[in-house]
Amino acid sequence: MADQPETVGFIGYGAMALLMATHIREAGYRTIAYTPSAKGAQAADGSAMLPSPRALAEASDIVLVSVPNDSALSASAYGEDGFLLGLKPGGLVINTSSVSPDASRRLAEAGAGRQLGVLDAPVSGSTPEAKAGELVVLVGGEAADLARAKPILDAIGRKTVHVGPSGHGSTIKLVVNGIMVSSMAVIAEAVSYGVAAGLDRDALLQTLDGVAVISPHHKRKLAAAGSGDIAPQFPAWLAHKDLGLLLADAAAHGVPVPTAAAATQLMSLTTRTNGKNDYSAVLPVAETLGGG
């Protein structure tokens, strides 16, 4: 009898996870899922929905976690219904969530105590990259665990970078998102200034689209937000959360990050008014503040 495909169990099955699961199935795996908001026995893509993180882990060879924050990770991992108690020794956890480095290290330590491999493997990219299978995966953890995870990571991404031990994947994710979100805030403020100073808005946006100082990512965001399209690819509340994690971990290391701190204030307002919209909603927010 042919070998049965390994089962990848998803903890959290939102937009990003659904797209990743499609590529993982195409790579030959079976997928199942758990999410607290599940309303039936099957997900939209036909994956079976399990009633608890532990039940999902008991039916899985590998658990892939895609949750929004530290508290959601803790709620799914620990306790009698947590996935750590469900996975058999030798199982593997791939945590793609953007969480604090401390949360990632704690999970790795708890997994090691149960003879489980644990990787913090947050991804750079949002729904368009996930749909295309072109995410960049930022991995912290043991090389042997990464070798086992590689076929899955290759299925969801165009590049995997092993940056060091447990927690380092989460750390570099905060570096990446800190640059991305803070840069967007600066661009939004500059546009607000330019318009208030009398520049034609369309001419200003076209000029910024043609200069090298704006990254391709931010050019796409600027073009979309400039035309009023702030449909969520990376929601503002998640961007704000990641900046908060960066500020907290930088403080723990005694590192000043004043630019990120200032960007966090603008993202706080954006989250209050546009939390479910894309983080590029910081552009209309800044323009409103500037009197536009």
C-alpha positions in Angstrom: 0.0 0.0 0.0 1.3 3.4 -0.9 2.4 5.7 1.9 -0.4 8.0 3.2 0.2 11.7 2.8 1.2 13.6 5.9 -1.5 15.7 7.5 -0.9 19.4 8.1 -3.2 20.8 10.7 -3.9 24.6 10.6 -4.5 26.5 13.8 -6.2 29.6 12.5 -7.8 29.5 9.0 -8.1 33.0 7.8 -7.3 34.4 4.4 -3.6 33.8 4.5 -3.9 30.3 5.9 -6.5 29.3 3.2 -4.1 30.5 0.5 -1.1 28.7 2.0 -3.2 25.5 2.4 -3.9 25.4 -1.3 -0.2 25.2 -2.2 0.5 22.7 0.6 -2.2 20.4 -0.8 -0.7 20.8 -4.2 2.6 19.6 -2.7 1.0 16.4 -1.7 -0.2 16.9 1.9 -3.6 16.6 3.4 -5.0 19.6 5.3 -7.3 20.0 8.3 -8.0 23.0 10.4 -9.2 24.5 13.6 -10.4 28.1 14.3 -12.6 29.4 17.1 -14.9 31.0 14.7 -15.7 27.8 12.7 -19.3 27.5 11.9 -19.4 24.0 10.4 -17.6 20.7 10.0 -15.8 21.8 6.8 -13.9 25.0 5.7 -14.7 26.7 2.4 -12.0 24.7 0.7 -13.3 21.4 2.0 -10.8 20.9 4.7 -12.2 19.2 7.8 -12.7 21.5 10.8 -11.7 20.0 14.2 -13.4 21.1 17.4 -10.2 22.1 19.4 -6.5 22.7 19.0 -5.7 19.4 20.8 -8.1 17.4 18.6 -6.5 18.9 15.5 -3.0 18.1 16.7 -4.0 14.5 17.5 -5.1 14.1 13.9 -2.0 15.9 12.4 1.7 15.1 11.7 2.6 18.8 11.5 0.8 21.8 13.0 1.0 25.1 11.2 -0.1 28.0 13.3 -1.5 31.2 11.7 -3.0 33.4 14.4 -2.9 37.1 15.0 -1.1 37.7 18.3 0.5 36.3 21.4 -2.7 35.8 23.3 -4.2 33.7 20.4 -1.1 31.7 20.2 -1.1 31.0 24.0 -4.8 30.1 23.9 -4.3 27.5 21.2 -1.0 26.0 22.4 -1.3 25.5 26.1 -3.7 23.9 28.6 -5.7 20.7 28.3 -7.1 21.6 24.9 -3.8 23.0 23.5 -2.1 21.6 20.5 1.1 20.8 22.4 -0.7 18.0 24.3 -2.2 16.6 21.0 0.9 16.2 18.9 2.8 12.9 19.3 6.5 13.0 20.1 8.5 13.7 16.9 5.8 16.0 15.6 6.5 19.5 14.2 5.1 22.9 14.8 5.5 25.6 12.2 4.4 28.9 13.7 3.9 31.5 10.8 2.2 34.0 13.2 3.7 37.4 13.8 4.2 37.3 17.6 6.8 38.5 20.1 10.2 36.8 20.2 9.5 35.9 23.8 6.3 34.0 22.8 8.3 32.1 20.1 11.0 31.1 22.6 8.5 30.0 25.2 6.7 27.8 22.6 10.0 26.2 21.4 10.9 25.4 25.0 7.5 23.9 25.7 7.7 21.9 22.5 11.2 20.6 23.3 9.9 19.3 26.7 7.4 17.1 24.7 10.0 16.0 22.1 8.4 18.3 19.4 10.2 20.4 16.9 9.1 24.0 16.8 10.0 26.7 14.3 9.0 30.4 14.4 8.5 31.0 10.7 6.6 34.3 10.1 6.2 35.3 6.5 6.9 38.5 4.6 4.1 39.2 2.2 0.4 39.5 2.3 -2.5 37.9 0.4 -1.2 38.5 -3.2 2.1 36.8 -2.4 0.3 34.0 -0.5 -1.9 33.4 -3.5 1.1 33.2 -5.8 3.1 31.1 -3.5 5.8 33.8 -3.3 6.0 34.5 0.4 9.4 34.9 2.0 9.6 32.7 5.1 11.8 34.0 8.0 12.8 31.0 10.2 14.1 30.7 13.7 14.9 27.3 15.2 16.9 24.1 14.7 18.3 23.2 11.3 17.0 19.6 11.5 13.4 20.9 12.1 13.8 23.3 9.2 14.9 20.4 6.9 11.7 18.6 7.7 9.6 21.7 7.2 11.3 22.6 3.9 8.9 21.0 1.5 6.0 22.9 3.1 7.9 26.2 3.2 8.9 25.7 -0.4 5.3 25.2 -1.3 4.1 28.5 0.2 7.1 30.7 -0.5 9.8 31.7 -3.1 12.5 31.9 -0.4 13.2 30.7 3.1 15.8 32.4 5.2 17.1 30.6 8.4 18.1 33.6 10.6 19.1 31.8 13.8 17.7 30.0 16.9 14.2 30.1 18.2 12.9 33.7 18.5 15.1 35.1 15.7 12.4 34.5 13.0 10.0 36.6 15.1 12.7 39.3 15.7 13.5 39.7 12.0 9.8 39.8 11.2 9.5 42.8 13.5 12.5 44.4 11.8 10.8 43.9 8.3 7.4 45.2 9.4 8.9 48.0 11.3 10.6 49.3 8.2 7.5 48.7 6.0 4.9 50.3 8.3 7.1 53.2 9.4 8.0 54.0 5.8 4.4 54.1 4.8 3.6 56.5 7.6 6.5 58.8 6.5 5.2 58.7 2.9 1.7 59.5 4.0 2.9 62.5 6.0 5.0 63.8 3.1 2.0 63.5 0.7 -0.1 65.4 3.2 2.5 68.1 3.4 2.8 68.4 -0.4 -0.9 68.7 -0.9 -1.2 71.3 1.9 1.6 73.3 0.3 -0.2 73.5 -2.9 1.0 70.6 -5.1 -1.5 69.0 -7.4 -2.3 65.7 -5.7 -2.3 63.6 -8.9 1.0 65.1 -10.1 2.5 64.4 -6.7 1.4 60.8 -6.6 2.7 60.3 -10.2 6.0 61.8 -9.3 6.5 59.5 -6.3 5.6 56.5 -8.4 8.6 57.3 -10.7 11.3 57.9 -8.1 13.7 55.4 -6.7 13.4 56.4 -3.1 9.9 54.7 -2.9 10.0 50.9 -2.8 8.0 48.9 -5.3 5.8 47.7 -2.4 5.1 51.2 -1.2 4.5 52.4 -4.8 1.7 49.8 -5.1 0.3 50.8 -1.7 0.4 54.5 -2.6 -1.3 54.0 -5.9 -4.1 52.0 -4.4 -4.6 54.2 -1.4 -4.3 57.3 -3.5 -7.2 56.1 -5.6 -9.3 55.3 -2.5 -8.6 51.5 -2.5 -7.8 50.5 1.1 -9.3 47.0 0.9 -7.4 44.9 3.5 -4.4 42.9 2.4 -2.5 43.6 5.6 -5.0 45.2 8.0 -4.1 48.3 9.9 -4.7 46.7 13.3 -2.2 44.0 12.6 0.4 46.6 11.4 -0.2 48.6 14.6 0.2 45.4 16.7 3.5 44.6 15.1 4.8 48.1 15.7 3.8 47.6 19.4 5.7 44.4 19.6 8.8 46.1 18.1 8.6 48.9 20.6 8.3 46.5 23.5 11.1 44.3 22.5 13.4 47.2 21.6 12.7 48.6 25.1 13.6 45.2 26.6 17.0 45.5 24.8 17.5 49.1 25.7 17.4 50.2 22.1 15.8 53.6 21.2 13.4 53.5 18.2 12.0 57.0 18.0 10.9 56.9 14.4 9.0 53.6 14.9 7.4 55.1 18.0 6.2 58.2 16.1 4.8 55.9 13.3 3.0 53.9 16.0 1.1 57.0 17.0 -0.1 57.6 13.5 -1.0 54.0 13.1 -2.9 54.2 16.4 -5.2 56.7 14.9 -5.4 54.8 11.6 -6.4 51.7 13.6 -9.1 53.6 15.5 -10.7 54.8 12.3 -9.7 52.2 9.8 -8.6 49.1 11.7 -10.1 46.6 9.3 -8.9 48.4 6.2 -5.4 48.0 4.8 -2.5 49.6 6.7 -2.1 52.0 3.7 -5.2 53.7 5.1 -2.6 55.8 6.9 -2.5 57.9 3.7 -6.1 59.3 3.9 -5.7 59.6 7.7 -2.6 61.7 7.3 -4.2 63.8 4.6 -7.2 64.5 6.8 -4.9 65.6 9.6 -3.1 67.9 7.1 -6.4 69.5 6.2 -6.8 67.7 2.8 
